Amino acid sequence: MKKKNLNANLSQPSEVVHLRHRHNLAKLVRLSEKYAPYDGAFELPYDGLLAVRASQVQDEETFMVSKPGLCVVAQGAKAVASAKEVFEYDANKLVVYVAEVPIHVKIAKATPDEPYLCIVIPIEASMLAELISKVFPRGVPKRESTRAIYVGDCNYKIVDSTVRMLELIEQQDDMDLLIPLMVEEILIRLLRSPEGASIAQISIHDSNAYKISKVISWLKSNYIQSIKMEELAKIAGMSISSFHVHFKEVTTLTPLQFQKTLRLQEAKNLITSQMMDISSAALAVGYSSSTQFSREYARMFGVSPSKDS
């Protein structure tokens, strides 16, 4: 799959090499290692805030649905593929997920001595909506197009804020009061970045991004059901033709492709993690034909479901 350039200017490149930024990255490594002492994702004392660690490169991709959030990498690198788009990010990049979309991920750079380390900061649409009026007092500039994932140069101010937040957790001083404020600070800095107006669209009720996010949430909860385009367009409050255009613009998939991806990812989980037989897994995710299921499973994952069972 050919890499596509998704880079956005989320910071001032001339300041990335600033001495304070390099010191903060070193602090970020130390704190990330403390809160992720071994491989895995570890919850920090704020809903959705995670410290992630991986000690080796992955040969196989992991399939998941992204959640709105900002990933601040301290060390190592991760490769992510969404439909036909492929990108890689490390400590020199920030990645922002603004919509729930199926993605394939794998650790691209990590060793036991220098593991992949990342802090995931959740982006709640309700909190973002409260901040928008402060950041954009004259209204958010309209953006006709919005995508699900933004990748840009590392923003040293966001790294600085993230380090101070982790130090606050380390000190355990009024965390319940101050951590929400520090998350707000990070989101404000994100909204004030050059791509902030585009990211803000997910919290503006009459924006195309917000309307599509409602359909994505519905599909995640109802992927087993047969879908009708007119019903999905009604949920979005759009015409069928407009809905098709904007859904693919955000997710890079058609609604049917999105549903199929959700079905197959859940089926893979049922087969590999819950040891469910192929026919039962196919039926559980909405397939009436085991033959069609096996064909589409092999096309997506590169192996037949029998190889995963």
N, C-alpha and C positions, 0 to 999 in steps of 0.2 A: 504494500500500500504506500503510495507516494505521500510524503509529508506535505502538509499545507500550512502556509504561513498564517497563523492566527494572531500574530503579535500585535498588541495594542500599546500605545504609549501611556502606561499607567504611572509613570514617574518622570523625574528629571534625570536623564542618563548621566549628566556631568557630576551629580552628587552621589552616585552609586558607589564610587571608589573612595568616598570620604573616609577618613580615619575612624571617625565615630561609628560609621556603618560597619566597618570591618570588626571593630571591637564588639558591636552589638551582635554580629553574626556568631562570634566566638561565644558570647554569653548565651545566645539562643541554642547553640549546640549543647552546652553544659546543662541548661535547664530542660531541654527536650529529652536528653538522656536520663535526667532525674525522674521525669514524669512518665517516660516510656522506658522502664528499666530492661525490658526484653521485647522481642518482636510481638507486634500487635497494636491495637488501638486502645488507648486508655482515656477514660472520661475524666475531665477536670471539673472543678466545682462551679460549673455554669452549663446549663442545658445545651448540648450540641457541641461544646468545646472539647476538642480531642488532641491528644499527643500521640503521634504515630511513629512506629519504628519498624524497620526491616533490615536484616543483616546480610542478605544475599540477593543477587540478581535473580529475577524470575525468567524461566524459559517460556512458560505458558502464561497467557493472559487470564486475568480474573474478570468475570462479567458482573456488572452491578448497575444500579440506577443512581446517578449522581444526586446529591442534595445541595440546595443553595448554600454556598459557603465560600470562604476565602482560604486558600492554602498558602501558608508561609513556610517555605522549605529552609531548614537550617543546614542540611548536608545531604549529599546523594542526589539522585534524580529519579523521576517517574515518567513513564511513557503512557500516553492516553490516546485512545482512538474512539471517535464518535462518528458512526456511519463511515463516510469516506475521508474524514479529517483525522489526521494523526499529528500529535505534537509531543514535545518533551519539555519538562520544566525542572529546574534545580534552584539553588540558592540565588541565582542571578535573575530569576523570574518569579512573578506572582501569577497565580491562576485563580480566576473567579468563576464559580459555577452559579448561574442565575436561574437555571431551570432544571427540573428533574428529567434527565434523559438517559437512555441506556448507553453505557460506556464500557470499553474494554481497557483494563489497566494492567501494568506490570512494572515492577521495580527495574529501572534501567541502570542504576549505579549504586552499589552498596557493598560493603565488606563488613566482617565482624568488627574490625578495628575502626572503620568509618562507616557506620550504618546510615541508611536513609532515615532522616528525621524530619518531621513535618508537624506543624501546629495547624489545626483546622478550626477556623472561626466561623460559627454559623451566621447565616444571613436570614433573619426573620423579616418577612414582608411587612408585618405590622410595625416593627421597630424602624425599618427603613422608611415607612410612610410618615412616621412621626418626625424623622430627621429631615425629610425632603423640604419642608417649609422653611427650615432654618438654613439649609444649604442653598436652596433656590427660592429666595423670598419673592422673586418676580415670576415664579413658575418654572417648571422644568422645560428646557428646550426640547421641542418635539423631535423624536427619532422615528423615522419610518421603518427602519429595520433594526431588529434585535436578534442576537444569537444566544445560544445557551451557555457558551464558554468563552471567556476572555483570557488571553495570556499576554502579559506585558513585562517590561523591564521591572526589576525589583524596586519597590518604593521604600527608600530608607526611613521615611517617617513612620510608615506602617510597621516596619521591622522594629523600630525604636519603641513604638507603642506596645507591640506584642511582647517585647522583652520586659517592659515595665509591668505589664499585666502578669506575666509569669513570676516576676520577682515579688509581686504583691501576694500571689498564691503561696510562694515560698515563705514569706514572712507571716502569712495567716493573720493579717491585720485588717479587720473590717471587710473581709472579702465579699460578704453578701451585699454590702452597700456599694463597694467600689468597683467590683468586676463588671457589673452591667454598665457602669459609666465608662469604663475603659473599652468595652466592646463598642459602645456608642462612638467613642473617639475614633476607633479604627474604622468604623463604617462611615463616619463623617469624612475622614481622610480619603476613603475609597470614593465617596460621592464627589469629592472635590478634585479627583483625578480627571484627566481628559476624557476618560470613558465613563465618568460618573453619571452623566445624563442618560446614557444608554442603559446602564445597570439599574438606574432608578425606575425604568419603565415597568419593572416587575411589580412595583407597588402602586402604580397609578391605575385606578380602576377603569378608566376609559382607554387605556393603552392596549395596543395589540398584544404585547407581551403578557400583560395581566390576563387578558381574555384567553390566550392560548394556555396559560398556566392552569386555568380552571379545567380545561379539557384534559390536560395531562394528568391532573389529580384524579379526574373521573376515570380515565383509562387505567390508571394504576390500581384503582379499587374494583374495576369491572372488566378487566382484560379477558376474562373467560367468556363474556357475553359477545354475541354477534353485534357488530356496530353498523350504524347507518349514518352516512355523512350528514344528512339533513338534521339528525338529532344532535350530532357533535357540533355542527355549525350553530344550532339553536343555543346550546350551552355557552358557546363563545359569544353569541350575540352578533354573528356575522353572516353574510351571504355564503353559500357553499363555495363559490369560486374564491372569495376573499379568504375564507377559512383555510382552504387548501394551500394557498400561497403563504400565508403567515405561519401556519403550522410547520411547513417544511422549512421556512426561513429560520425559525427558532430551533427546531429539533434536527434538521437536515434529513428527516424521514417523513414519509407520508403517514397518515393516521393508521393505515393498515400495516405498514412496515413497523411502526412503533408498537402496535398491539402484538404483532408476531414476535418481535424481539422480547417483549415482556413475557409472553407465553413460553418461549423457548428457554429463556434464562431461568424461569421458575421450574420448568421441567428438568433442566440440568441439575438444579439444586435438589429436586426430589429424587433423581436417579443416583447422583453421586453422594449426597449427604444423608438422605433418608432411605436409601436402598430400595426405592420403589421400582417395580418392574416397568418395562417400557410402555406396555399397553395402558396400565393404570395411570402412569405419569401423563401420557398423551391425553387421556380422558379428563384427568384432573385439571389440565390447563386449557381445556376447551376444544381439543381436536377430536373429531369423530372418526377420522381415518388414521390408523397407525402407520400406514404406508406413506401418506403425505407428511405425517409428523416426522418419520425417520428421514425422509428426503430433505425436509427443511432444516432439521436438526443438524444433519451432516453438512449442509451448505453453510450454515452459520458457524459451527464450531470446528469444522474440518475433520471430524470423526463421526462415525455412526453412534447412535445412543447405546448400541450393544457394547461398544468399546469402553464406554464410560460406566456401564453397569457392573 
